[in-house]
Amino acid sequence: MSEPKGSDEPTRDDQEDNRARELLERETGGRYPGPWSTRLLFCVALAWSLFQLWIASPYPYDLGFAIVSDTQARSIHLAFAMFLAFLSFPGLLHTGRGFRIAGGLYVVLAAASFLYALALATGTVEGRPAVIFIATGIALLLAAGAALLPSPRFRIPLLDWVLAIAAAFSAAYLYMFFRELAQRPGAPITADLVVSGVGLILLLEAVRRTLGPALVTIAVVFIVYTFAGPYMPDMISHGGASFGRAMSQYWLTAEGVFGIALGVSTSFVFLFVLFGALLDKAGAGNYFIKVAFALLGHLRGGPAKAAVVASAMTGVISGSSIANVVTTGTFTVPLMKRVGFSSEKAGAVEVASSVNGQIMPPVMGAAAFLMVEYVGIPYVQVLKHALLPAVISYIALLYIVHLEAVKADMRGLPKPNPSTALQTLVTTGITLCSVVILAGAVYYGIGWTREVFGPAATPILMVALVAIYVGLLWYGCHYPELELDDPDEPVTALPEAAPTIKVGLHFLLPIVVLIWFLIVERYSPGASAFNACLFLIFILLTQRPITAFFRRTGAYWQAVLQGGSDLLEGLVAGARNMIGIGIATAAAGIVVGTVAMTGIGLVMTEVVETLSGGNLMLMLILTAAISLILGLGLPTTANYIIVATLMAPVVVELGSQHGLVVPLIAVHLFVFYFGIMADVTPPVGLASFAAAAVARGDPIRTGVQAAFYSLRTVALPFLFIFNTQLLLIGVTSLWSFAMVFAISTVAMLVFAAATQGWFFARNRIHETVLLLLVAFTLFRPGFWMDQIYPPYEREPATRIMEIAEATPPGGHLRIQASGLNIDGNEVSKVVMLPMGEQDDGMSRLANAGLYVNVAGDTVRITNAQYGSQADRLGLEIGWTIDEVLVPADRPAREWMFIPALALLGGIVFVQRRRLQREKA
């Protein structure tokens, strides 16, 4: 009997599996070359990781050997990334005719745009510009050929070798000719311009391979805008730039491709990505998933709740929404479907939880490290401000999953050893108390050790840490090892919680080390990650032999070899995970360089102000929409750089002009939140596409459902713009923190109930409206109090020193200042300056970068120190300070909680009665 026609065609499930694999391959490369090429890529990636560990360590300075400056380190960093990008990523993942035609049209359009810009810049093809024109034209043709020709996945063609070597040379040019370039700043020779033009083109091709067309399109638009400024409409026109000026900005200085963003990628981000890769290779990823299922799998919709927690824990060490979706979703999505979730809802839950991993400290998709540079506050402060919104967002997602389970009357998986609610409560209380007591003992014990032993305390503490590690391994060996589950196998029971947690407690030690160095020791993020990586390297080398000894399984030499193999694979995985991030931060530098050259940032301010008509809320909505559009198809790091460069100044400038005083960190978190939402929302939501592929559901419906689940994440930025207590700004005591956390959590749960249409029972329309009103009041009680009492009293500017001195340490001083802006227009704005712990008002103002002169009734700004908070807030020399705004003496805004909670109680009473009647 013959086979039915079409039996060899791939099924829909096969196509979805391929789609998920291709989306994940976009993170680390989709090419599998021959053995020699594979070994070379392995060695290059390993060398990259070792180089990053070397420059992060104190050893170069201790030994006086191989000391590399920041700019040179960025050059080598990008050279590694571009070399691996061309060899690891095929020119075209899809080889179908339709994809080749689309890719061809795209490359032709990009090439035409770039050549047009080049022609405008050179103005002639005679003399030196002819050499530049020919060289860049050849580079364009080679890049186009690599994109259009059939791209083998199982070998590296000669063209890709040529492009990889040329790209690496162009990136390393700053390292190799660092002294020569330093001697001719702003006066590039022909070789400089040729290398810059070729490097820029090859960078764009590397971006296209690793990240897709979105970021390339944005970069090309900004490059063309740089050169074609005089031909643009009046609102966005500018004087244009010569080729030499543009290349100096983009490639030969630290203000473009090799700017702050790539510097952060070199100094901090690589080490944190490497930390995550090493931790995962050690087995922590599987451990986190197992623990999440053991703790939550027995609840209503338990697998979905476990997916949320597992994605949160994985997101702490992951820098990619797509990788998070595919990694945890492989296990969680089938289980969610098994307990009753549709394919689209299962995928949407995974998307919402994985994307939220990008807002969860400490990594935040590498944005946290960039915020340190852009906002000008310590890394610990960034973590502090970002923590509460991320936590309550995850709590609300758990509640949304619970509501979905209640609607569908779902049940959890059977628990191995059921316990009563009282037993669970007692166990949880004892555990929490033990953790608190242990943390206190460790903290004060280390302090005592340092006081007693002095310099010898460090080796003593290292020995104690190793002893704790060995003790936890010995303790965990009393329980069965955690095996990797097959996601296609049915799950009929959950693992026991206690043994599952205890067997992997040593995986928490590297995270504890990282947080200890960050928060307690106050090390830099790079130094903290370096120390945590060193400890992880020690764990990878020793955990298998020690475990084999304690479990008496023998084969110690094989365990040692396997540990070494795990370490090498972890180092290589960290480097491969960094290819896309390194390329993205470099390409985003093109946008940053264009903004600095052309002043497009001020134009964006004028556009948003014109469209909003001065309406504050409409201005924020427009900013959010533009941030969402700019983030379409971009990785987290690149989208934050772009939205922070273009849109954050818009909120600061227009908000201050309309009386909205917002700390810079709130503004940057605002645009960051909306930038990452592009991973969720159709038509470009890559995380939604990945989840739909894993769940075998419809991508658009999955994206729409995920966006619906993510409404709480959309609402949060608007809330903390108007109520900065959500960012723990102004929260100075444990009691006030507990109050903010409890009220914010209740408010977010109420908001989730309103948007999901279900509280204790299905909501009526008026109940949904009332729930939204309750949530708004709990989130922003000051809105109603402001209608009754004015929030601030206006004091004369001459009292600024006195008021600054009276402001509590860590508080903020609000001032209204006015003067002429860069366009010669009179501007008045209200800004909020952070006050330090200095004794007198003048020192506190100086700490914020503001220097003033009081002459009679006039207070004039004599200096706004470059890079200070005063400078970032737009204060300029020569402006006058008109008034100082002091909080008014009025009833606490928390009084508004009483009517809101009373209304909430009424809704609960009504719905519970209706539910009882329906059951009866």
N, C-alpha and C positions, 0 to 999 in steps of 0.2 A: 504494500500500500504506500502510495507516494505521500510525501509530506505536504500538508496544506500550504497553499500559496501564502507567502509572507511570514512563514514560521520563523525565519531567521531574522526578521525585523526586531529591533529592540522594543521591549514593552514600555508602557508609560512609567512603570516603577524603575526600570533600568535608566530611562531618560532622567528621572528625578534624581536617582543616585549619582548619575554623571554630573548633573547640575550642581548638586551639593559638593561633590568632589572638586569640580572646577572652581567654585567660589572659594573653597578652602585653599586650593592651589594658588589662587591669586595672592594669598598671603605669603607663601614661601616658595613659589615657583612651580611650574607644571611640566618641567622637562626631566627626563630620566635618561641621561646620556650613557655612553659606554663606560667600562670599568676604569680606564685611565682618566677620563674626564671627570668621573664621579670622585675619584681619589683627589684630583686637583681641586675640585670645588670644596671637598671636605677639608683639605689642608688650608685653603684660602679662608674659609669661614672660621676654622680653628684659629688661624693667625689673627684674624680680626678680633675675636673674643680675647685672646691673650694680649693683644695690643691695648684694648680698652681696659683690661684689668691692670696692665702695667702703668698706664698714664693716670689711673685713678688711685694708684697706691703711692705711699710716701717713698718707695724705694729709689726712684730716679733721683730724688733730691738727697736721700741719705747716701747713695753711692756716687752721686755726681756723674751719672752715666745715662745717656739717651733721654735727656730732658727735652720735652717738646712743648712749644708755646701753644696757646689756645688756638690761634689761627692755623698753625701747622697741623694740630690735631684734627681740626675740622676738615682740612684738606685731605688728610689720610683717611679719615672716616668716610668721606664722600667717595674717595677713590675705591675703597673696598666695596661700598654699596653699589656703585655703578658697574664695577667689574662683575660682581656676582649677579646683578640684575640682567645684564646682557647674556650671561652664560646659563643662568638658571631659568629664565623666563623666555619661552618661545616668542617670536615676533607676532604670532597669531595663534591663540589657543584653539580657535575654531577654524577648520580647513574647508568648510563648505563654500560653494560659489557665492552664495548670498553674503556671507560674512566677509569674503575677500573683496567683493564689490563695495560693500559699505566701508570696509577699512580703507580701500583705495580712494574712495571719494573723500573720506575724512583726512587722509594724509595729503591728498592733493590740495584740499582747502587749507590745511595748516601750512603746507609748503608755500602756497601762493601768498598767504597772509604774511608769512615771515619774509619772503623775498620782496614783497611790496614794502614792508617796513624797512628792510635793509636798503632798498633803492632810495627810499625817502631819506634815510639816514646818511648814506654816502653821497648822494646827489650826482655822482659821476662814476664811471668805471675806468677812469684813467689813473695811472700812478699807483700809489699805495692802496686806495680803496679797491682797485681791481683785484689785487691779491686776496684781500679779505672776502670780496664778493665770490671769487672762484672757489676759495677754500670752504666757505660756508655753503655754497651751492653743492659742492661735492659731498659734504657731510649730509646735507638734506637728501640728496639722491640715494646715498647709502642707507640712511634711516628709512626712506620710503621703500627702498627695495627690500629691506629686512622686514618691513611691515606687510608688504604685498605678496612676496614670493611664498610658496608653500613652506611652512615652518616645521621642520622635523622635531619630534618630541623625544626621540631616542638617540639622537646624536646632535652635536653642536656644529653647525655649518661654518665654513671659513669666514663668511661675512660677519657672523656674530663674534668670532674671535677678533676680527679687525676692529669692530665697533667697541668691544669690551676694552681692548688695549688702548684705543684712542680716547675713550671716555675716562679710563683710569688715569691716563697721562694728563688729560685736561684738568681733572680734579686735583691731581697731585702737583700741578704746576705751581701752586702757591707755596707748597712745601719745598719743592726743589729749587725755586728761584726766589725764596723769601727775601734774602738780603738785597738782591737786585731790584725787586719790586718796591722794597722799602726806600730805596735811594731815588726812585723816580715816581713819587706819588702824584696821581693826576696827569701824568705824561706818558701814557702807554706807547710802546714801540709796536711795529707791525706784528711781530711774533706774539705779543701780548693780546692784540686784538683778534688775531687768527685763532689762537687757543681759546679765547673767550667765546667767540662766535661758534666755533665747533663744539665746545663744551656745552654751551647753552642748548644747541640743537640736540645733542646726544642726551642731555639731561631730560629734555622733553620726550624723547623716544623711550628712555628708561622709565619715565613716569607712565607713558602709555602702556608699556608692557606690564608693569607691576600693579598699577592702580586703575587702569582703564582711561577712557577719554575725558572724563569730567574735569580733572585737575589740569590736563593739558589744554583743554579749551579755555579755561579761565586764565591760565598763564599766557597763552597766545594772545588772547584779547588784551591783556594788560601790556604785553610787549608792543603790539600794534598801537595801542593807545599812547604809549610813551613816544613813539616816533611820529604818529599822525595827529598829535595834539592840535596844531594850527588848522587842521581840516575838520575838526569836530564841531558839533553845534556849540553855540555861544556858552551855554550853561556849563559845559564840561571841557571847553577848549583850554589849551595852554600853549606855551611857546615851543614845545617839542624838545627833542634832545638829539645830539649827534651820536653817531655809532660809538665813537670813542668814549663819550660821556656815559652812554648807557652801559657799555661793557665794563667800564670802570666801576659803575655802581653795582651791576649785577654780579660780576665775576672776580674783579681784582681788589675789592675792598671787603670790609666786614659789615657792609650795609645792605647786602642783597642775598645771594645764594649762600654765602659763608657768614651770614649774620647771626643774630641772637638765636633764632629757631634751630639752626644746625648746631650751634654751640651747645644748646640745651640737650639736643639729641646726642651729641658727643659726650658731654659731661655726666648727664644724669640718666637719660632715657635708656641708653643701651644697657647700663648696669641693672636697671629695674626689669627690663625685658629678659636679660640673662638670668636674673634672680628667679623670675617666673618659670623660665625654661628648665633651669636646674631643679627647682622645687617640683615641677611636674615630672621630670625624669626620675626623681627620687621616689615618686609614687604618691605625692600629696594630692594630685588631681583626682585620682581614683578614690583616695581616702575621703576627700571632701564630699564627693558624690555619695559614697556609702553612708557617711555620717548623716547627711541630709535625709536620705531615705529611711535610715534606721529611726531617726527622731520624728519624722513627720509623715511617713508613708501610711500610717494607720488612721490618719484623720480623714475627714470628708475631702475628697479631691486631693488625697495625700500625695500622690506622685507629682501633681502640678505644684503643690506647695514645696515639695522637695526640690523640684526643678528651679523654683525661685531662689531657694536658699543655696543650692549648689551653684547656680549661676552667680549669685552674689559673692560666694567664697572664691569661685574661679575668677570672677571679674576683678577681685582685689589684686590678683597677680597677672591678669591678662590685659593687653593693650588693644584688643580688637573685638568688636561686636561679632563679626562673622566667625572668627575662631571660637569665641565663646558659644555661639549658637550651635555650631557643628560639633564641638567637643562634648558639651553637656547634653545637647539635644539628641545626640545619637542614643543616649540611654533614657532620657526623660520623656521624649515625645512619644515613643511607642507605649510606655506605661500610662501616660495621660490618655491616649486613645483607648487603651484597654479598660480604663475605668469609666469611660463614657464621654470624653471630650471629642468633639469633631476634629478632623485634620486641621482645619483652619484655626480653631480655638486653641488646640494644642500647640500649633506653631506660633500663634500670637502670644501665648503665655511665655514661651521660650524667648521670643523676640523681645518682649517687654522686660523680662528679667535680665537678658543678656546685655541689652543696650544700657540698662540702668547700671550695669557694671562699670560703664565708662564714667559715671558720676560718683562712684564709690571710692573714697580714699583707700589706700595711699597713692595709687598710680593714676587713676582717672584718665586712662588713655594717653598718658604722658602730658596732659594739659596742666596738671598741678605744677610741674616743674617750669613750664612756660609762664604760668601766672606769677611765679616768684619774680621773674624778670620783668614782665609787663606791668604788674601791680606794684612791685617794689616792697613786698612784705616777706617775712621769713616763711620758709616752707611749712613749718609747724602751724603758723597762722592760717595758711591756705587749707590745711587739713582740718583745722578747727572749724573754719567757716563752712566748709563743704560737707561736713559729716552729717549734721542733723537733717538737712533736706534729703540726702541720699537714704538715710535710715528710715525716715517716715515714708518715703516713697516706696521702699521695699515692703514695709509693714502694710501699706495700703494695697500693694499688689497681692500680698498674701490674702488680704481680706477680699479682694476682687475674686480671687480663685475660690475662696470659701463661698462667696455668694453664687458663683456659677455652679458649684457643687450642690448647694442647697436648692437652687432652681431645678436642677436635673435629678435631685434626690440620689446623688452619688454616694458611694461608700468607699472607705479606704481599704487597703490590703490588710489581711489578718496579721495581728501583732504576735510575735513568738511567745512572749511572757506578759500577758495583760496585767496592768496594775490599776488600782483605784485612783481617782482624782486626788484624794488626800495623800496617797503614797507618792504620786508624781510631784505634788506641791512640796511635800517635805523634802524629797530627794533634790528637787531643784533649788530649794532654799539652802540646804546644806552645801550643795555644790557651789552656789554663788558666794556664800559666806566663806567657804574654804578658799575660793579664788581670791577674794578680797584680803583675807588674812595672809595668804601666801604672798600676794603682791606686796603688801605692806612689809612683811618680813624680809622679802628680797630687797626692796628699796632701801629700807633702813639698815639692813645687814650689809649691803654694799657700801653705803655711806660710812658705816662704822669701820668696815675693813679698810677703807681708804684713809680714814683718820689714824688708824692704829699702825698700818703697815706702810703707808706712804707710797713711794714708787713701786714697791714690791707687790702692791695690791693687784696690779694688772695681771701678772702671771698667776697669782693665787686665784683670781676670779676666772681666768681661762681654765685652770685645772678644775674648778668647781663646776663650770659649765660642761666640760667634757664628762665629769662624773655624773651630772644630772642626765646627760644624753645617754650614757651607758646604762644608767639605772632605768630610764624609761624604756630602752630597748629590752632590757632584762624583764621588766614588768610586762611589756607587750608580748613577749615570747610565751607567756602563759596562756595566750589566746590564739585561736586559729588565724592563719595569715589571710589577708584580704586578696581575693582572686578577682581578676578582671571578668566582668559578666559579658555574656553574649547578648546584645540588645535584641536579637531575633528570637531568643528563647523565652517562653512564658515565665512570668514571675508569680508564684503562688503564695509566697510568704516573704516577710521582710527579715533582714539580718537583725540580730539582737543589738539593742542600742549600746549597752555597757561594754561588751567585748569589742564592738566595732570602734567605739571611741578610744578605748584603752590601747588597742593594738598599734595605733599610729600617733600617739601623743608626741613622739619626738619630732614629727613634722611641724609642730607648732613652734619649736625652739628657734628656727631661723627667722620666723616672723616676729617673735619676741625680741630677738637680737636686733632686727631692723628697726622696730618701733622704739626699742630702748635707746639706740644711738641717735635716732631722729629726735625723740621727744625729751628724753632725760639728759643725755649727754650733749644734745644740741649740736651734733655733727652736721656737716653739710649733707644734702641728699646723696651726692656722689660717694662721699666717704662712708656714709651709713650703709649704702647698698654694697659697697666694696667689702666691708666687714661681714655683712650678711652672706655675700657670695662666697667668701673664704670659708665661713662655717659650713655652708652648703657643700662646698667641694670636699671638706673633711667628712661630712655625712655620706656623700656618694661613695667615697673611697672606703669607708669603714662599716657602713650599716650591714652590708651583705656578709662579710666575714664574721662580724660580731654576732649577727643573728644566727648564722650557721653554727657558731660555737654554743650559743645559749640553747638552740633547738636540737643540738647534737646530730646534725644532719651530715657532718663531714664535708668533704670536697671544698676545703678552705681555699686552696689555690685557685680553683675555678671561681669561687666567690670573689676573690681579690681581682681576678681578671675581669669578671663581669662588672664589678664596681668601677674599674678603670674605664671599661667600655661605656658604661652609663655616663661617666663624667665627660668623656670626649663627645658623646652624642648630645649631651646637654649643652656643652659649649658651642657645638656646631648648630644646634637647634636655635639657641639664642641669637646667633649671628644671622641665620636665615630668617628668623622672625623680624629682624631689624632692617632687612633690605628695604621693604616698603616704607617703613617709618623714616629711615634715613633719606630716601629719595623724596618722600613727601615734604619733609621739613626743608630740604634744599629748594624744591620747586616753589613752595610757599614763600620762600625768600624773594622770588621774582615779584610777587604781589607787594611785599613789604618794600622792596626797592623802588617799585613804580610809585607807590604812595609817597615815599620820601622825595622822589624827583619831581612829581607832577602836582602834588597837593590835592589829589583826588579825594582825600579824606574830608577836606573842607567842603568839597562839592557834594559829597554824600550827605553832609549835615544840612546843606541848603536844600537838597532834593527832598529829604524827609521832612524838614520844616515846612517847605512849600506844600507838600502833599497833605500833611497833617493839619495845616491851617492853625498851628499853635495849640491844638488839642493834645494834652499830655498822654492820655490813654491811647489815642489813635497813633501818636508818635511811637509808643512802645509796641503797638501791634504791627506797624509798618517795619520797625526794626526787627521784630521777631520774624516776620515774613521774609525779609531780605536775608537774615541769617540762615533761615531754613533753605532758601534758594541757593545761597552760596555754599551750603554744606552738602548739596545733592551729589551723591556718589563719591564723596571725599572721605578718606580715613580720618579718625578722630583728631589726630595731631594737626594735620593740614587744615582741616576745617576750623579748628580753634584759632590757628595763626591768622587765617584770612578774616574771620569774623571779628577777632579781637583788633586787628589792624584797621578794618574798615568801619565796623559798626559800634564798637565800644566807645570811641570818642564821640559818636553821634549822641548816644544816650547821656554821656557825661555833660556835653556842651548844652544840648537842648533842655535836658532836665534841670540843670543849674539855672538856666535862663528863665525857666518857668516855675522856679521855687521848689523843685524836687531835688532834695539833697540826698544823694546816694553814694555810699562808699564805693571805691573803685572795684573792690572784690565782688560786690553785688552786681555791678555792671558786667564784669567779665564772666561771672557765672551765668548771668542772664543770656548773653549771646552764645555762650558755650552750650547751654541746655538746648537751645533751639538749633544750633548747628548739628548736634548729634541726633536730633529727631529726624534728620534726613535719612538716617539708616533705617528708619521705621516706615516712613510714609511713601506710598506709591507716588510716581511711577518708578523711582530709582532706589527704593529702599532695599539695599543689598542684604541687610540682615533678614528682612522679611522674605526675600527670595530664597536665601539659604534655609530658613526654617521651613518654608513651603516645600522645598526639595526634600528635606529630611522627613517631613510629615506627609509628603505626597498629597499636598493640597493645592488649591488655587493660589498663586502668588499675590494677585491683587486683593482677593478677599482676605487672605492672611494679613496683608499689610494694613487694610482698612480696620480689621479687628484689632490688630496690634496698636494702631493709632488710637482706637477707642479706649483700649486698656491704658494707654499712655497719657490720657487726658490729665491725670494727676501730675505727671511730670511737666506737662505744658503749663498747668496752672501755677506750679511752684515758683517759677521765676518772677511772675507778676506779683506774687505774694511777698517774696522776700525783697523785692524792690521797694515796696511800701512799708514792710514790717521787717526791718533788719535784725530783729531779735531771732528770727529763724536761722540767721547765720551766726548766732551767738554773739552778735555785736551789742555791747551794753549789758550783757549777762555776766554779772560779777560774783555771784554766790551760788552755792550748791542748791539752795532753795529756789532761786530764780531759774536755774537750769532745769530743775525737776518740773517746775511750773510750765516753762516754755515747751519742754519735751512732751509732757502729758497733754496739754491743751492742743498743741500742734498735731499730735498723733490722733486725738479725738476728732479734730477738725478735718484731717485728711481722710479718716475713715467715713465720716459723714459725707464728705464730698464724693468719695467712691460710691457710697450707697446711693447718692442722688444721681450720679451719672450712670450707674448700672441699673437703675429703676427698681431696686429691691433693697429693703432694709430688714425688718423682721418679717414683712410680707411684701407683696408687690405694691409699689408706690402708686398712689393716685397723683395726678398732675400737680395739684396744689401741695401735696406732701413733698414732691421733688423740689418745688420752688422754695418751700419753707426750709428744707434741708440745705439747699444752697445758701439761703440767707443765714442759717445757723453757722455753716462752715465759714462763710465770709466774715461773720462777726467774730468768731473764735480766732481766725487767722489775723484779722485786722481790726481789733477793738477800737483802735485810735480813730478810725474813720467816723464813728458815731460820736465819740467824745469831742472830736474837732468841730462837730456841728454845734456843740453846746458851749465849749470853752475854746479860746484860741490856744494853739499848742505852744507858742513862743511869745516872749516879751522882747521888744526891740530896745536895745541899750545903745547909747552913743558909742561910736567907734573909739573914742579916746579911752574907754575903759577896757580895751582889748587885753592889755597886759594883766590887769587885775582879774579879769574873767578867766583868762588862760591859766593863771596861777591857781584859781579856785576850782578849775575843772579836775575831777578825779583822774588819777593816773589810768591810762587806757581808755579814757573817755574821748569825746570829740568836741571841737569848737566850731560852731556855725557862724560864718561871717558872710555879709553881703558886700561884694566888691564890684566896681564899675570902671570902665575905661574903654579905649579904642582897641578894636581887634586888628588883625593883619590886613583887613580890607578897608580900614579907616572908619568902620561903623561903631557907634557907641553901643556897648554891651554891658548889661548888668546881670550878675549871676550870684547864686548862693552856693557856697561850698562848705564841706565839712572836713576839717583838718584833725588828724589823730594827735592826741596829746601824750607825750611820754611821761617819764617819772622824774624829770628834772624839778628843781626846787622853785625856780622863778619863772614868770610868764615869758620873759624874753627867750630863755633857753628852750622852753617848750615850743615856742614858735619856730626857733631856729632848728629844732629837731625835725620839724615838719618841712623845713626848707624855706620858711617865710621870714623875711626881714622887713621891718617897717620903721617909719620915722613919724613921730607925733609932733606936729607943729601947730599949736593953738587948737582949733577945732578940726583940723585936717589930719588924717592918718594916711600916709602914702606908702606904697610898696617900693622899697629900695632894691630888693632882690628876691627872686624866686629861684632858688638853687636848682641847677640843671639836674634832671632825673629825680628830684624830690617829689614828695606828695603834692606840695604846692604847685610845682611845675606840671605834674601830671593832671592836676585839676584845672589847668588853664589860667592860673594867675600870672600876671605879667608885670614887669618893672614899669613904674609910672602910674599904675592904677591906684585908685583911692579905695579905702575901706569905708563904706557908708554906715554900716550898722553891725552890731553883734547880736545874734539871736540866742536868747537864754531860755531854757525850758520854763514854761509858766507854772505858777503854783496853782494846781487844779487837782480835782479828784483823780485817783489812779485809773487808768483806762481799763484795768482788769475788772472794774465794777460791771462792765458791759458783758462779762461772762455770765453773770447771774441770769438776766433775761434770756440769753441764748441757750444756756443749759436747761432752763425751765421749759422753753419751747421745745427743745429736743426731748425732754422727758415726756411732754404731752404727746409728741409724735410716737414715741415708743409705746406709751400706754394705749393709744388708739390702734396702732398696728397689731399689738399683741392681742387685744380684744378681738379684732377682726380675724386674726389668725385662728384664735380659739373657736370662733363661730364657724369658720370654714371647715375646721377639723371636725366639729360637732355635726 
